[in-house]
């Protein structure tokens, strides 16, 4: 896989990933849908065939948001003791609202870090 990286200044993988930008040039869009990676970068032409973040972003989202929501729910229960319907009205929508944007940003970050650390090269050479 020949990619002329010398034509592009190295993009910061954290900035590019969190912004949903191309990990090579930092300009083009990484996603074509909400969580679907584009086929190629619309700025530099990088093929995103290597982009496979797997379940990694989802695991981090579950751990981070689960910790926050459980902590807040426990705090509310101990300090106020509201009925169950209050917990349902508060925590289910808040969980969804917090999870979706975090899932997209962590997926972008993981793909950018895969590109930066050349994690895709071993997979492509082995024919997967």
SEDRENMI-454096 format. One record per residue (C-alpha): residue number from 0; residue in one letter; chain; y negated, x, z. Coordinates in steps of 0.02 Angstrom, whole numbers. Example, Ala and Ser with C-alpha at 12.3 -4.5 7.8 and 13.67 -1.06 7.14 Angstrom:
// SEDRENMI-454096
0 A A 225 615 390;
1 S A 53 684 357;
***
This chain:
// SEDRENMI-454096
0 X A 0 0 0;
1 X A -156 87 -60;
2 X A -317 27 19;
3 X A -471 132 -11;
4 X A -538 133 167;
5 X A -658 274 128;
6 X A -773 154 34;
7 X A -804 52 191;
8 X A -877 111 356;
9 X A -753 73 495;
10 X A -785 -100 565;
11 X A -774 -122 752;
12 X A -609 -217 774;
13 X A -670 -309 929;
14 X A -831 -370 847;
15 X A -745 -414 683;
16 X A -597 -498 766;
17 X A -697 -602 889;
18 X A -815 -657 750;
19 X A -672 -701 631;
20 X A -724 -569 505;
21 X A -626 -449 395;
22 X A -554 -304 495;
23 X A -594 -179 356;
24 X A -772 -219 305;
25 X A -827 -335 446;
26 X A -913 -450 321;
27 X A -787 -568 238;
28 X A -707 -717 322;
29 X A -539 -689 406;
30 X A -491 -874 415;
31 X A -480 -1004 278;
32 X A -446 -1144 403;
33 X A -463 -1157 590;
34 X A -314 -1044 627;
35 X A -250 -1004 452;
36 X A -289 -829 390;
37 X A -363 -820 215;
38 X A -262 -739 75;
39 X A -390 -601 45;
40 X A -562 -548 106;
41 X A -699 -628 1;
42 X A -809 -473 22;
43 X A -697 -320 2;
44 X A -535 -394 -67;
45 X A -421 -338 76;
46 X A -252 -425 62;
47 X A -216 -514 227;
48 X A -27 -518 196;
49 X A -6 -403 347;
50 X A -90 -529 463;
51 X A 44 -596 579;
52 X A -16 -618 756;
53 X A 139 -716 808;
54 X A 132 -799 978;
55 X A 27 -664 1061;
56 X A -139 -756 1059;
57 X A -58 -917 1123;
58 X A 20 -825 1270;
59 X A -147 -749 1321;
60 X A -233 -918 1304;
61 X A -101 -1002 1412;
62 X A -117 -869 1546;
63 X A -307 -862 1548;
64 X A -348 -1048 1534;
65 X A -200 -1096 1644;
66 X A -266 -984 1782;
67 X A -441 -1056 1769;
68 X A -388 -1239 1759;
69 X A -258 -1225 1897;
70 X A -382 -1138 2010;
71 X A -515 -1270 1980;
72 X A -391 -1413 2001;
73 X A -328 -1341 2164;
74 X A -504 -1313 2227;
75 X A -553 -1493 2185;
76 X A -396 -1563 2266;
77 X A -420 -1465 2428;
78 X A -607 -1492 2443;
79 X A -625 -1673 2383;
80 X A -450 -1747 2367;
81 X A -486 -1862 2219;
82 X A -359 -1986 2148;
83 X A -241 -1929 2011;
84 X A -338 -2014 1871;
85 X A -489 -1903 1908;
86 X A -381 -1749 1882;
87 X A -316 -1819 1717;
88 X A -489 -1862 1653;
89 X A -559 -1691 1701;
90 X A -424 -1564 1665;
91 X A -338 -1624 1506;
92 X A -497 -1629 1399;
93 X A -565 -1470 1478;
94 X A -402 -1379 1440;
95 X A -409 -1430 1256;
96 X A -594 -1389 1242;
97 X A -568 -1215 1314;
98 X A -404 -1173 1226;
99 X A -449 -1204 1045;
100 X A -597 -1086 1024;
101 X A -513 -953 1130;
102 X A -355 -964 1025;
103 X A -454 -932 865;
104 X A -551 -785 936;
105 X A -397 -703 1011;
106 X A -300 -726 848;
107 X A -442 -642 754;
108 X A -447 -502 881;
109 X A -259 -473 871;
110 X A -261 -467 680;
111 X A -408 -346 681;
112 X A -320 -233 806;
113 X A -161 -238 702;
114 X A -259 -178 551;
115 X A -354 -45 649;
116 X A -195 26 727;
117 X A -100 15 562;
118 X A 34 -95 639;
119 X A 64 -173 469;
120 X A 115 -12 380;
121 X A 286 6 462;
122 X A 325 -176 425;
123 X A 276 -163 242;
124 X A 372 -1 215;
125 X A 531 -75 286;
126 X A 520 -219 161;
127 X A 487 -362 283;
***
